[in-house]
Amino acid sequence: MHLYPVSISLSSFGADYVHAQGQASLAPLVAQSGASHLELREELFDHFDAPALRSAIVDQGLTCVYSSPLELWQPGQAAPNPQLQEALARAVACDAVWLKVSLGFYSSISDLNLLHQQLRDQPVRLLIENDQTAQGGRIDPLVKFFTAIAEQGLPVGMTFDIGNWQWQQQSVSSAALQLGRFVEYIHCKAVQRTATGRLVATPPELTDLHQWSRLLRHMAPGLVRAIEYPLQGADLLAVSQIQVATLAALGQAAQEVAHG
């Protein structure tokens, strides 16, 4: 059986653990788990050492993804966020293939030509993720943005976060139907509501995995799927290996039928 590539977002190990260990030191764990990609988290850096990060990732034979909490568009501004250039530079310094950011406040005044100029000749590809905010986590603004991007031929793809739609009460099935053709990277997490009413990411149960397999039918086959839910336990490697193996096989039967 062909297995699909899996990424581990380092936030899955918990902020305290990541701060204590350092992101570069987690590369061996990610590689030994069976993942092919490692997602660096900008918000979890205590200090940024690109050579050390790049070396650690390359030494393990991993592909780097760089995640930034940056919002691409700011309120009332036509030009992209001025911090985009710094984020792109950091991603390039880590030899990342993708820079993942959020949409922000995309509107009719957002200048896609300016964005295109900033992305021209960049070795890293920009991916926009649906986040948990009203501005960047609803289907309609994202459909408008990606439709415009496609019409103008900009080198931008989508990170489809399966769980994040719940924060804005959006239908994940409708999102997959409308946005699936733009998706290049998938963030996987189940979501549960705590006793206090707060939504939290959790590992998937069987019902979640079945739903995720259905969602994948709207996307290109073989996309990298990322773990972005808690990886915790006394044997962290064993826990990680189980979850990587689960996601690597996700959607196998459905995509064999669709593309066989």
Buried (B, 14 or more C-beta within 10 A) or exposed (E): EEBBBBBBBBBBBBEEBBEEEBBBEBBBBBBEBBBBBBBBBBEBBEEEBBEBBBBBBBEBEBBBBBBBEBBBBBEEBBBBBEBBEEBBBBBBBBBBBBBBBBBBBBBEEBEBEEBBEBBEEBEBBBBBBBBBBEBBBBBEBBBBBBEBBEEEEBBBBBBBBBBBBBBBEBEBEEBBBBBBEBBBBBBBBBBEEEEEEEBEBBBBEEEBBEBBBEBBBBBEBEBBBBBBBBBEEEEBEEBBBBBBBBBBBBBBEBBEEEEE
